[in-house]
Amino acid sequence: MIKDFKKALGERKIPKSVIRFNMLITGIILSVMLLSTIDYYILGSEVESLSGENYHNLNSERRTIKIVSLAVNVRSFINVANNLEFDWYEVPDLARLMDRFEYLGRFIQD
């Protein structure tokens, strides 16, 4: 056995089992790299998809807030016109600068 080992060292040949093991390790590394690349691509596309969905949800929430704000301002505008609410602001400096009825009218038009 020692003679065979010395002979193999002397011939500088790599044993077949080591060659097979190297091929197996190389195959495993290549398959891991391939699977990692595929996973990275799939995760990237999911992130883009979620980003688009979040953008649409944000715009939807903005529309809802604007509708609620518009409803409150229209109700206040009608109440001020019918003398159900005061047509001035409680803050004296603000009341001096603008009329509430005019402000609500301009705000609703925007």
C-alpha positions in Angstrom: 0.0 0.0 0.0 2.9 2.3 0.9 4.6 1.4 -2.4 1.4 2.2 -4.3 1.2 5.6 -2.6 4.8 6.4 -3.3 4.3 5.3 -6.9 1.3 7.6 -7.2 3.3 10.5 -5.7 6.1 9.8 -8.0 3.8 9.7 -11.1 2.1 12.9 -9.9 -1.3 11.6 -10.9 -4.5 12.7 -9.1 -6.6 9.7 -7.9 -9.9 9.3 -9.7 -11.8 9.7 -6.5 -10.3 13.1 -5.9 -11.2 14.1 -9.5 -14.8 13.0 -9.0 -15.0 14.8 -5.7 -13.7 18.0 -7.4 -16.3 17.7 -10.1 -19.0 17.1 -7.6 -18.0 20.2 -5.6 -17.8 22.3 -8.8 -21.2 21.1 -9.8 -22.7 22.0 -6.4 -21.1 25.5 -6.5 -22.4 26.1 -10.0 -25.9 24.9 -9.1 -25.9 27.1 -5.9 -24.9 30.1 -8.0 -27.6 29.4 -10.6 -30.3 29.0 -7.9 -29.2 32.2 -6.2 -29.4 34.1 -9.4 -32.9 32.9 -10.1 -33.9 33.7 -6.5 -32.5 37.2 -6.8 -34.4 37.8 -10.0 -37.7 36.6 -8.6 -37.3 38.7 -5.4 -36.4 41.8 -7.4 -39.6 41.4 -9.5 -41.7 40.9 -6.4 -40.2 44.0 -4.8 -41.1 46.0 -8.0 -44.6 44.6 -7.9 -45.1 45.5 -4.2 -43.8 49.0 -4.8 -46.3 49.5 -7.6 -49.1 48.2 -5.4 -48.1 50.5 -2.5 -48.1 53.5 -4.9 -51.6 52.7 -6.0 -52.7 52.2 -2.3 -51.2 55.6 -1.4 -53.1 57.3 -4.2 -56.3 55.6 -3.2 -55.9 56.8 0.4 -55.1 60.3 -0.8 -58.4 60.3 -2.8 -60.3 59.1 0.3 -58.8 61.9 2.4 -59.6 64.5 -0.2 -63.2 63.3 -0.5 -63.7 63.4 3.3 -62.1 66.8 3.5 -64.3 68.1 0.7 -67.4 66.7 2.3 -66.6 68.5 5.6 -65.8 71.8 3.9 -69.0 71.7 1.7 -71.0 71.0 4.8 -69.4 74.0 6.6 -69.9 76.1 3.5 -73.6 75.3 3.5 -73.9 75.8 7.2 -72.2 79.2 7.0 -74.4 80.3 4.1 -77.5 79.3 6.1 -76.3 80.9 9.3 -76.0 77.6 11.1 -72.3 78.3 11.8 -70.4 81.4 12.4 -68.9 83.1 9.4 -65.8 84.2 11.2 -62.8 82.5 12.7 -62.4 82.4 16.5 -58.7 83.4 16.2 -58.9 87.3 15.9 -55.8 87.6 13.7 -57.2 85.0 11.3 -60.7 86.6 11.3 -59.2 89.9 10.4 -57.3 88.4 7.4 -60.1 86.5 5.7 -63.8 85.7 5.7 -64.6 82.1 6.5 -67.3 81.9 3.8 -64.9 83.1 1.1 -62.1 80.8 2.3 -64.3 77.7 2.2 -65.6 78.7 -1.3 -62.0 79.0 -2.6 -61.0 75.8 -0.8 -63.8 73.8 -2.4 -63.1 75.1 -5.9 -59.5 73.8 -5.6 
